[in-house]
């Protein structure tokens, strides 16, 4: 199973590397809850889906796929 902290760290690094990406504030305590991570993933997926500049091999698009895999494993399916 993918580690949610690694997903969070990877996303924050991606967002920090490109100012065009949506702004997501890092969690004050160092990690998001599963509900917070799901909400952030929804925002990122919305950005990916609605932004014409996001191409097929974009790291944010890949992150969304990794999150979906993590969420599916977590649900047990």
PyMOL commands that set and color helices and strands:
alter all, ss='L'
color gray80, all
select helices_A, chain A and resi 4-17+34-50+59-75
alter helices_A, ss='H'
color red, helices_A
deselect
rebuild
show_as cartoon
